[in-house]
């Protein structure tokens, strides 16, 4: 199928993360069409806006923005209107809704959501812990985790753990490798939620083969043999059943979907701990 492309300009007085998240969620609904993203972060002065406008004028397309400075926002709107380019403030509808309900004005401070508060430092702490406990690097201190992911190679343990850490959830991941024992403390864990990640043998084999190709590595027959992989997954399911760990099949799930399912399990797990 031939793909068509369009230019998407994202102008922000902060990091641009909000615009990226919203635009990608919408763009994903259009099959066969891809956005060429142009991101202009930290636009907080007339000079910075002019640079962005120059680039936008060179490659016209859709313009989305989050600018709390009314003068800058107005200038952007005027230029886009003059060039017949569609332009939209992504936050305005939400801000207006909040304002009508709360009955108070906004503080109009760029990047206010990135204030260095307790939640921010919680995320940093979670990220440091998760990186230190990636792929079984550190078998100690697993009890300090919020979540421990277990699974055979190529079940998306690391990216899922990083995603959870970015939500402030300390996450360790432990690989299930044939012939290698698990950390002794893992079976008796009570406070951390232990979750098994599995996928179909065909999917695992495909990912492993691509991994070997990217590394220019020799074909390890056991590593990519479908029967051997199926046996690995069957053993991982048995292990999870033995310890009553919930299992998530990631074959057709995105990282975000897997993380959302884990966060739901974590909420229920924490409520259960409170009741004990």
VOVOFI-264157 format. One record per atom (N, C-alpha, C, O): residue in one letter; x, y, z. Coordinates in pm, whole numbers, padded with zeros to 5 digits, always signed. Atoms other than C-alpha are relative to their C-alpha. Layout:
N
aXYZ...
! end
This chain:
276
x+00084-00120+00000x+00000+00000+00000x+00088+00125+00000x+00179+00138+00082x-00073-00125+00006x+00133+00340-00098x-00041+00091+00115x-00160+00107+00143x+00029-00091-00110x+00161+00582+00192x+00005+00144-00050x+00082+00177-00140x-00005-00143+00028x+00088+00953+00173x+00049+00071+00124x+00033+00021+00236x-00063-00071-00111x+00261+01210+00390x-00047+00144+00005x-00085+00204-00096x+00030-00142-00016x+00187+01551+00532x+00090+00058+00108x+00137-00014+00196x-00084-00066-00100x+00384+01805+00732x-00085+00037+00122x-00194+00092+00109x+00068-00031-00126x+00284+01841+01097x+00096+00080+00087x+00201+00032+00126x-00085-00090-00077x+00427+02135+01289x-00053+00013+00143x-00170+00045+00165x+00037+00000-00142x+00423+02122+01670x+00080+00108+00072x+00201+00094+00090x-00066-00115-00061x+00502+02451+01844x-00036+00004+00149x-00153+00012+00185x+00025+00007-00144x+00543+02443+02222x+00093+00094+00077x+00208+00116+00037x-00086-00079-00088x+00671+02669+02497x+00062-00087+00108x+00129-00038+00198x-00061+00095-00093x+00770+02356+02687x+00074-00107-00081x+00139-00074-00180x-00077+00106+00066x+00911+02018+02579x-00063-00051-00128x+00005-00110-00212x+00070+00051+00118x+00648+01938+02316x-00055-00140+00018x-00115-00194-00075x+00047+00137-00023x+00565+01602+02475x-00151-00012-00013x-00202-00109-00069x+00147+00004+00007x+00195+01686+02505x-00046-00002-00145x-00133-00080-00182x+00037-00007+00141x+00170+01777+02137x+00033-00131-00072x-00046-00179-00154x-00038+00127+00062x+00357+01463+02032x-00097-00110+00036x-00139-00188-00051x+00091+00106-00044x+00131+01238+02239x-00136+00014-00066x-00192-00084-00115x+00133-00023+00057x-00192+01396+02114x+00002-00024-00151x-00085-00093-00204x-00003+00011+00146x-00090+01419+01748x+00022-00145-00045x-00038-00188-00143x-00024+00139+00039x+00040+01062+01735x-00121-00088+00026x-00148-00181-00050x+00122+00076-00027x-00277+00928+01896x-00102+00020-00111x-00171-00074-00150x+00094-00029+00108x-00483+01099+01626x+00050-00056-00133x-00026-00118-00207x-00056+00046+00127x-00249+01018+01336x-00010-00151-00016x-00022-00201-00127x+00007+00146+00005x-00263+00649+01427x-00134-00049-00052x-00146-00165-00092x+00133+00040+00046x-00631+00647+01330x-00013+00005-00152x-00115-00035-00207x+00006-00013+00145x-00547+00714+00964x+00095-00098-00066x+00217-00081-00061x-00081+00103+00063x-00427+00411+00772x+00057+00051-00132x-00014+00114-00211x-00062-00038+00125x-00181+00474+00493x+00046+00144-00007x+00092+00190-00111x-00041-00140-00003x-00107+00832+00602x+00098+00019+00116x+00071-00025+00228x-00100-00023-00104x+00201+00940+00796x+00034+00148+00010x+00037+00219-00090x-00037-00139-00023x+00297+01272+00952x+00152+00014+00001x+00223-00066+00060x-00141-00038-00010x+00637+01427+00896x+00005+00106+00110x-00035+00220+00089x+00009-00087-00118x+00681+01581+01241x+00113+00102+00004x+00230+00069-00017x-00097-00108-00023x+00853+01914+01295x-00032+00057+00139x-00138+00117+00159x+00026-00042-00137x+00886+01996+01665x+00084+00124+00033x+00204+00128+00008x-00067-00125-00040x+00970+02345+01794x-00023+00020+00150x-00122+00082+00189x+00019-00011-00145x+01017+02323+02174x+00053+00132+00056x+00131+00202-00009x-00049-00116-00076x+01075+02603+02425x-00010+00131-00078x+00081+00213-00075x+00025-00125+00073x+00928+02877+02203x-00060+00100+00099x-00179+00094+00130x+00046-00093-00104x+00905+03162+02455x+00033+00146-00031x+00012+00234+00053x-00031-00138+00038x+01019+03471+02267x-00041+00023-00145x-00066-00072-00219x+00035-00034+00137x+00935+03654+01947x+00102-00054-00098x+00066-00103-00205x-00106+00051+00088x+01270+03556+01797x-00015-00149-00023x-00002-00197-00135x+00018+00144+00013x+01211+03188+01869x-00122-00034-00085x-00119-00128-00164x+00121+00023+00079x+00861+03208+01722x+00028+00027-00148x-00019-00047-00235x-00030-00034+00140x+00994+03375+01406x+00078-00112-00068x+00056-00140-00186x-00075+00112+00057x+01238+03088+01355x-00096-00115-00035x-00085-00176-00141x+00097+00106+00025x+00953+02841+01386x-00089+00034-00119x-00116-00052-00204x+00087-00042+00110x+00731+03042+01150x+00071-00009-00135x+00009-00044-00236x-00078+00010+00124x+01008+03052+00890x+00004-00145-00049x-00013-00171-00168x-00003+00142+00037x+01037+02672+00897x-00137-00049-00043x-00149-00128-00136x+00137+00040+00035x+00659+02630+00888x-00036+00050-00139x-00097-00023-00218x+00028-00057+00131x+00632+02860+00588x+00068-00075-00113x+00015-00081-00224x-00075+00073+00102x+00892+02655+00400x-00064-00134-00034x-00051-00183-00146x+00065+00130+00022x+00692+02331+00441x-00138+00003+00065x-00157-00052+00173x+00134-00019-00059x+00323+02415+00500x-00067-00132+00035x-00045-00235-00029x+00076+00117-00042x+00097+02171+00681x-00089+00037+00116x-00127+00153+00132x+00081-00023-00119x-00107+02133+00997x+00089+00054+00110x+00202+00008+00128x-00076-00058-00110x+00007+02343+01292x-00078-00019+00130x-00192+00027+00143x+00056+00014-00134x-00065+02244+01652x+00093+00071+00097x+00215+00071+00080x-00087-00071-00092x+00057+02448+01944x-00051-00002+00143x-00170-00021+00170x+00029-00023-00142x+00071+02488+02320x+00085+00120+00042x+00200+00104+00083x-00067-00124-00039x+00166+02850+02391x-00091+00075+00097x-00202+00112+00061x+00084-00071-00097x+00038+03018+02707x+00014+00151-00015x-00071+00225+00034x-00017-00142+00026x+00174+03358+02599x-00097+00041-00110x-00085-00004-00224x+00106-00036+00094x-00125+03521+02429x+00053+00074-00122x+00000+00056-00232x-00055-00073+00114x+00086+03750+02209x+00064-00095-00101x+00044-00081-00221x-00064+00097+00089x+00291+03463+02069x-00105-00087-00068x-00097-00114-00188x+00106+00083+00057x-00019+03249+02022x-00077+00076-00107x-00109+00021-00213x+00073-00082+00096x-00197+03534+01846x+00078+00019-00129x+00020+00015-00238x-00085-00017+00118x+00097+03592+01611x+00002-00127-00084x-00007-00122-00206x+00000+00128+00071x+00111+03223+01523x-00131-00021-00074x-00133-00064-00189x+00134+00014+00062x-00265+03219+01456x-00012+00090-00123x-00064+00047-00226x+00013-00096+00110x-00242+03528+01233x+00079-00044-00123x+00029-00040-00235x-00083+00043+00112x+00044+03398+01020x-00059-00122-00069x-00061-00130-00191x+00057+00122+00058x-00119+03059+00973x-00128+00032-00078x-00151-00024-00186x+00123-00039+00070x-00451+03219+00878x+00032+00067-00133x-00033+00042-00234x-00039-00070+00123x-00277+03442+00623x+00050-00097-00106x+00035-00072-00226x-00053+00099+00094x-00114+03134+00467x-00098-00115-00022x-00064-00215-00086x+00105+00103+00015x-00440+02930+00484x+00045-00136+00052x+00012-00240-00005x-00042+00124-00063x-00278+02672+00710x-00087-00026+00123x-00107+00065+00204x+00079+00031-00119x-00496+02493+00968x+00085+00007+00125x+00196-00047+00127x-00076-00017-00123x-00385+02582+01322x-00094-00019+00119x-00209+00023+00115x+00084+00029-00116x-00513+02470+01661x+00081+00001+00128x+00191-00056+00135x-00057+00008-00134x-00430+02529+02026x-00056-00125+00067x-00175-00133+00095x+00044+00128-00054x-00444+02178+02171x-00056+00013+00142x-00149-00059+00178x+00042-00010-00140x-00486+02291+02532x-00122+00088+00023x-00190+00073+00124x+00108-00097-00024x-00745+02568+02487x-00134-00063+00036x-00196-00019+00133x+00129+00059-00038x-01057+02344+02488x-00001-00056+00142x-00100-00043+00215x-00009+00057-00135x-00937+02169+02804x+00010+00111+00104x-00055+00104+00209x-00014-00114-00092x-00832+02496+02972x-00134+00069+00021x-00170+00103+00134x+00130-00066-00011x-01171+02651+02895x-00098-00081+00082x-00177-00026+00159x+00089+00087-00078x-01352+02350+03038x+00034+00008+00149x-00055+00022+00232x-00044-00011-00139x-01145+02360+03358x-00042+00135+00059x-00092+00143+00171x+00028-00135-00049x-01193+02735+03387x-00148+00020+00029x-00185+00081+00129x+00144-00016-00020x-01571+02718+03348x-00047-00078+00122x-00141-00037+00191x+00041+00083-00113x-01596+02444+03610x+00059+00050+00131x-00010+00055+00234x-00068-00041-00122x-01340+02574+03860x-00025+00147+00034x-00012+00187+00150x+00028-00142-00024x-01429+02942+03818x+00121+00081+00038x+00111+00178+00113x-00122-00074-00032x-01069+03059+03836x+00089+00007-00122x+00078-00076-00212x-00088-00019+00114x-00803+03183+03595x+00123-00092+00009x+00161-00137+00117x-00123+00080+00002x-00497+02985+03486x+00119+00087+00039x+00111+00210+00036x-00121-00073-00037x-00147+03081+03598x+00081+00041-00122x+00170+00125-00112x-00069-00032+00126x-00028+03094+03233x+00152-00005+00014x+00222+00088-00024x-00143+00017-00017x+00317+02960+03319x+00050-00113-00091x+00009-00228-00072x-00050+00105+00090x+00504+02772+03041x+00067-00113+00078x+00143-00089+00171x-00065+00116-00061x+00607+02418+03139x-00036-00024+00144x+00040-00087+00217x+00038+00015-00141x+00416+02429+03468x-00011-00146+00041x+00008-00181+00157x+00015+00143-00034x+00358+02052+03444x+00131-00066+00031x+00134-00180+00079x-00131+00061-00024x+00733+01994+03471x+00068+00054+00125x+00190+00047+00139x-00054-00052-00126x+00775+02155+03814x+00073-00111+00075x+00028-00226+00075x-00077+00099-00075x+01037+01978+04027x-00066-00027+00135x-00020+00019+00239x+00072+00034-00122x+00790+01840+04279x+00033-00143+00043x+00118-00209-00016x-00027+00134-00053x+00780+01516+04478x-00026-00107-00105x+00045-00208-00110x+00033+00098+00104x+00619+01332+04186x+00114-00013-00101x+00144-00122-00149x-00112+00000+00094x+00907+01431+03959x+00116-00084+00056x+00170-00169-00014x-00112+00072-00060x+01171+01300+04199x-00034-00148+00020x+00054-00233+00020x+00043+00140-00009x+00966+00982+04246x+00027-00071-00132x+00073-00185-00133x-00025+00059+00131x+00990+00919+03871x+00150-00022-00023x+00192-00125-00076x-00145+00014+00017x+01365+00981+03871x+00053-00116+00083x+00135-00194+00036x-00040+00110-00088x+01410+00743+04166x-00040-00134-00062x+00038-00229-00059x+00048+00123+00063x+01201+00481+03987x+00085-00036-00121x+00117-00153-00143x-00081+00026+00119x+01404+00520+03669x+00138-00052+00039x+00189-00146-00023x-00132+00046-00045x+01736+00482+03853x-00006-00145+00048x+00080-00226+00015x+00016+00137-00049x+01610+00168+04028x-00019-00097-00116x+00043-00204-00121x+00033+00089+00112x+01472+00020+03706x+00121-00027-00087x+00142-00141-00129x-00120+00019+00082x+01792+00076+03508x+00102-00090+00070x+00171-00169+00006x-00095+00081-00077x+01998-00082+03788x-00046-00145+00010x+00036-00235+00033x+00055+00135-00014x+01767-00386+03793x-00054-00052-00133x-00149-00129-00136x+00043+00043+00132x+01731-00437+03418x+00064-00134-00036x+00183-00155-00016x-00048+00127+00052x+01762-00788+03276x+00078-00081+00102x+00177-00147+00069x-00062+00080-00105x+01857-00943+03609x+00137+00047+00041x+00212-00030+00102x-00135-00050-00033x+02165-00721+03652x+00026-00005+00150x+00135-00040+00194x-00014-00002-00145x+02101-00689+04025x-00106-00089+00062x-00225-00058+00058x+00096+00093-00061x+01943-00983+04204x-00036+00039+00141x-00130-00017+00199x+00029-00043-00136x+01952-00807+04539x-00098+00116-00001x-00120+00179-00104x+00089-00114-00016x+01707-00550+04669x-00126-00009-00087x-00188+00094-00116x+00121+00015+00080x+01422-00694+04459x-00125+00035+00081x-00227+00074+00025x+00114-00032-00086x+01193-00641+04759x-00039+00146-00002x-00150+00181+00038x+00030-00142+00007x+01215-00266+04703x-00079+00038-00125x-00123+00152-00140x+00072-00027+00125x+01046-00297+04363x-00150+00011+00025x-00203-00046+00120x+00147+00000+00003x+00684-00212+04299x-00049-00115-00087x-00148-00181-00056x+00035+00104+00097x+00672-00454+04006x+00126-00075-00041x+00231-00014-00060x-00109+00081+00054x+00896-00741+03897x-00056-00075-00121x-00154-00149-00110x+00041+00068+00122x+00862-00864+03539x+00088-00121-00023x+00210-00111-00014x-00076+00120+00034x+00966-01219+03452x-00047-00049-00137x-00164-00034-00172x+00037+00050+00132x+00974-01375+03108x+00122-00044-00077x+00235-00008-00043x-00111+00046+00083x+01184-01543+02844x+00051+00117-00083x-00011+00224-00086x-00061-00105+00081x+01406-01342+02614x-00095+00048-00109x-00163-00032-00174x+00078-00066+00105x+01228-01095+02379x-00150+00005+00030x-00232-00005-00061x+00141-00022-00035x+00900-01054+02570x-00024+00145+00043x-00119+00173+00116x+00015-00145-00023x+00947-00674+02592x+00009+00040+00146x-00055+00136+00189x-00011-00031-00142x+01047-00676+02958x+00065+00137+00023x+00014+00217+00101x-00072-00126-00023x+01295-00387+02935x-00082+00123-00041x-00097+00214+00042x+00078-00120+00034x+01082-00136+02738x-00123+00019+00087x-00162+00132+00117x+00116-00011-00090x+00782-00216+02956x+00043+00054+00135x-00026+00138+00194x-00051-00047-00129x+00990-00164+03270x+00034+00149-00005x+00005+00223+00089x-00034-00142+00015x+01119+00171+03140x-00126+00085-00004x-00132+00192+00056x+00127-00074+00009x+00766+00282+03056x-00062+00014+00139x-00109+00122+00176x+00056-00004-00136x+00647+00192+03407x+00081+00093+00090x+00024+00167+00170x-00086-00087-00081x+00946+00369+03564x-00031+00146-00027x-00028+00229+00064x+00034-00136+00035x+00850+00682+03377x-00133+00044+00060x-00167+00162+00060x+00124-00028-00072x+00520+00658+03562x+00022-00005+00152x-00073+00000+00230x-00031+00000-00142x+00701+00644+03895x-00007-00135+00066x-00011-00144+00189x+00012+00135-00052x+00680+00266+03934x+00135-00071-00008x+00186-00096-00117x-00128+00071-00004x+01002+00093+04045x-00020-00140-00057x-00098-00219-00004x+00022+00126+00069x+01032-00204+03812x+00131-00073-00025x+00223-00019-00085x-00113+00087+00030x+01283-00487+03804x-00045-00101-00104x-00163-00136-00108x+00038+00108+00092x+01291-00743+03525x+00103-00111+00006x+00224-00087+00007x-00084+00118-00018x+01428-01094+03554x-00021-00094-00117x-00133-00141-00139x+00015+00090+00115x+01497-01307+03245x-00011-00146+00044x+00054-00189+00140x+00010+00144-00023x+01394-01672+03242x+00086-00069-00106x+00048-00076-00223x-00098+00061+00092x+01692-01851+03087x+00010-00149+00032x+00036-00185+00147x-00009+00144-00026x+01691-02231+03047x+00132-00038+00066x+00239-00001+00018x-00120+00046-00069x+01933-02388+03293x+00054+00094+00106x+00141+00055+00183x-00047-00095-00100x+01983-02074+03502x-00106+00019+00109x-00223+00042+00078x+00098-00014-00108x+01819-02049+03846x-00045+00145+00018x+00027+00238-00017x+00051-00133-00032x+01605-01754+03951x+00058+00045+00134x+00103-00038+00212x-00040-00046-00133x+01703-01532+04246x-00083-00071+00107x-00205-00083+00094x+00069+00079-00102x+01616-01730+04560x-00117+00074+00065x-00217+00013+00103x+00103-00077-00069x+01410-01447+04706x-00127+00020-00082x-00231+00057-00028x+00111-00035+00088x+01180-01418+04404x-00128-00077+00033x-00238-00021+00032x+00118+00082-00026x+00948-01704+04492x-00079+00041+00122x-00200+00017+00128x+00070-00038-00123x+00864-01564+04833x-00041+00145+00007x-00082+00192+00113x+00033-00143+00001x+00800-01204+04729x-00147+00022+00034x-00235-00047-00019x+00138-00034-00037x+00489-01052+04889x-00037+00142-00042x-00142+00164-00102x+00035-00140+00030x+00504-00675+04849x+00008+00034-00149x-00087+00090-00203x+00001-00031+00143x+00622-00643+04488x-00101-00087-00074x-00126-00202-00037x+00087+00078+00089x+00376-00752+04220x+00089-00065-00105x+00159+00004-00179x-00077+00073+00100x+00541-01022+04009x-00093-00036-00115x-00197-00098-00094x+00083+00024+00119x+00404-01044+03654x+00082-00075-00104x+00195-00038-00134x-00065+00074+00107x+00492-01299+03390x-00043+00053-00136x-00161+00074-00161x+00028-00042+00137x+00518-01181+03029x+00028-00116-00094x+00135-00177-00090x-00016+00108+00097x+00466-01435+02752x-00042+00051-00138x-00105+00156-00150x+00044-00030+00137x+00416-01431+02375x-00004-00131-00076x+00043-00233-00027x+00008+00123+00079x+00346-01681+02101x+00140-00040-00046x+00225+00046-00068x-00132+00045+00046x+00643-01896+01994x+00040+00063-00132x+00155+00102-00150x-00032-00057+00132x+00620-01765+01637x+00048+00144+00014x+00142+00186-00054x-00037-00140-00019x+00639-01405+01757x+00139+00011+00063x+00221+00093+00021x-00130-00002-00066x+00934-01475+01986x+00111-00036-00097x+00216+00029-00100x-00100+00042+00098x+01123-01658+01710x+00028+00112-00099x+00144+00138-00133x-00018-00109+00096x+01064-01371+01468x+00085+00113+00058x+00176+00163-00008x-00075-00108-00063x+01194-01111+01712x+00144-00041+00025x+00236+00039+00005x-00136+00047-00026x+01495-01322+01807x+00083-00008-00128x+00200+00028-00128x-00072+00006+00127x+01588-01381+01443x+00041+00140-00045x+00153+00160-00092x-00033-00138+00036x+01571-01007+01376x+00112+00055+00088x+00198+00130+00042x-00102-00043-00093x+01783-00948+01684x+00137-00053-00042x+00236+00021-00041x-00127+00059+00044x+02053-01187+01563x+00051+00066-00128x+00171+00089-00143x-00039-00066+00125x+02052-01026+01219x+00058+00138+00027x+00158+00177-00033x-00047-00135-00030x+02094-00679+01368x+00138-00001+00064x+00213+00095+00053x-00131+00012-00066x+02395-00801+01566x+00103-00071-00087x+00218-00087-00047x-00087+00079+00088x+02541-00994+01272x+00053-00122+00072x+00168-00163+00054x-00041+00115-00081x+02549-01290+01508x-00035-00130-00072x-00123-00134-00157x+00029+00131+00056x+02557-01658+01418x-00134-00051+00050x-00175-00021+00162x+00130+00056-00035x+02228-01841+01420x+00016-00102+00112x+00077-00207+00093x+00000+00094-00112x+02187-02005+01760x-00127-00084-00013x-00237-00035+00014x+00118+00080+00033x+01956-02294+01673x-00097-00013+00117x-00218-00007+00097x+00089+00014-00116x+01822-02338+02028x-00073+00131+00029x-00189+00131+00071x+00057-00131-00029x+01761-01966+02062x-00117+00033-00091x-00212+00100-00049x+00106-00032+00097x+01545-01947+01749x-00076-00123-00047x-00158-00113-00139x+00075+00121+00036x+01418-02306+01726x-00139+00008+00059x-00154+00028+00180x+00137-00021-00046x+01039-02294+01748x-00037-00095+00113x-00100-00054+00210x+00034+00096-00105x+01006-02613+01955x+00068+00036+00132x+00007+00025+00239x-00073-00039-00121x+01272-02497+02199x-00063+00124+00063x-00076+00133+00185x+00064-00122-00050x+01106-02156+02228x-00134-00032+00063x-00169+00022+00168x+00130+00040-00055x+00766-02316+02282x+00017-00065+00137x-00064-00044+00227x-00027+00064-00129x+00917-02524+02562x+00036+00104+00105x-00007+00094+00220x-00035-00109-00093x+01066-02210+02722x-00127+00070+00051x-00142+00095+00171x+00122-00072-00037x+00727-02037+02717x-00088-00087+00089x-00148-00037+00185x+00081+00091-00082x+00549-02345+02856x+00055-00006+00142x-00021-00007+00239x-00061+00003-00132x+00799-02358+03143x-00026+00130+00076x-00047+00129+00197x+00025-00128-00066x+00751-01987+03213x-00143+00008+00052x-00168+00063+00159x+00141+00003-00045x+00373-02038+03233x-00015-00089+00124x-00089-00055+00217x+00005+00090-00116x+00423-02330+03474x+00056+00069+00124x+00001+00056+00233x-00061-00071-00112x+00650-02116+03691x-00097+00103+00057x-00113+00112+00179x+00095-00102-00047x+00393-01836+03709x-00119-00064+00070x-00168-00012+00171x+00113+00071-00064x+00116-02084+03791x+00040-00051+00137x-00041-00050+00230x-00049+00055-00127x+00330-02235+04069x-00004+00106+00110x-00037+00077+00225x-00004-00108-00100x+00365-01898+04243x-00122+00092-00007x-00129+00194+00063x+00123-00078+00014x+00024-01765+04138x+00029+00143-00047x-00032+00239+00000x-00030-00130+00059x+00178-01479+03940x-00090+00023-00121x-00107-00069-00202x+00082-00028+00119x-00050-01312+03685x+00087-00002-00126x+00205+00031-00121x-00071+00011+00127x+00048-01363+03321x-00067+00090-00103x-00190+00094-00114x+00052-00085+00108x+00010-01116+03033x+00063-00045-00131x+00186-00052-00143x-00048+00037+00133x+00037-01228+02672x+00022+00128-00081x-00073+00201-00109x-00035-00126+00067x+00218-00947+02487x+00006-00014-00152x+00050+00078-00221x-00013+00026+00144x+00193-01102+02139x-00060+00113-00084x+00003+00160-00179x+00070-00103+00079x-00056-00844+02012x-00018+00130+00078x-00104+00212+00044x+00013-00120-00083x-00008-00575+02275x+00115+00097-00027x+00229+00055-00050x-00105-00101+00003x+00182-00250+02249x+00058+00010+00141x+00001-00042+00237x-00061-00022-00131x+00415-00151+02533x-00097+00075+00090x-00111+00043+00208x+00094-00081-00079x+00156+00105+02646x-00115-00085+00052x-00158-00068+00166x+00111+00086-00042x-00120-00156+02657x+00044-00097+00109x-00028-00121+00205x-00052+00091-00103x+00095-00400+02852x+00019+00074+00132x-00018+00023+00238x-00022-00079-00121x+00193-00127+03099x-00132+00037+00067x-00142+00035+00189x+00131-00034-00057x-00171-00023+03143x-00059-00119+00074x-00117-00103+00182x+00051+00120-00067x-00267-00382+03226x+00075-00027+00130x+00015-00068+00230x-00081+00020-00121x+00020-00405+03476x-00039+00101+00108x-00050+00065+00226x+00038-00102-00098x-00079-00077+03643x-00136-00032+00063x-00158-00006+00181x+00130+00042-00055x-00434-00209+03682x+00019-00113+00100x-00042-00113+00207x-00031+00110-00092x-00299-00528+03840x+00067+00052+00127x+00039+00004+00237x-00071-00056-00114x-00073-00321+04065x-00097+00069+00096x-00083+00058+00218x+00100-00064-00084x-00368-00117+04190x-00077-00101+00084x-00098-00080+00203x+00072+00105-00071x-00558-00432+04282x+00091-00069+00102x+00046-00104+00212x-00097+00064-00091x-00243-00583+04439x+00021+00085+00125x+00027+00031+00235x-00021-00089-00115x-00191-00280+04662x-00122+00002+00091x-00108+00009+00214x+00122+00005-00082x-00553-00288+04778x-00003-00131+00081x-00045-00131+00197x-00002+00128-00069x-00510-00655+04867x+00098+00004+00119x+00071-00051+00225x-00097-00010-00107x-00198-00574+05072x-00054+00081+00118x-00024+00052+00234x+00060-00083-00107x-00390-00308+05266x-00097-00080+00083x-00109-00061+00204x+00101+00080-00070x-00659-00559+05353x+00059-00110+00085x-00007-00165+00173x-00062+00111-00076x-00410-00813+05488x+00029+00040+00144x+00081-00040+00221
! end
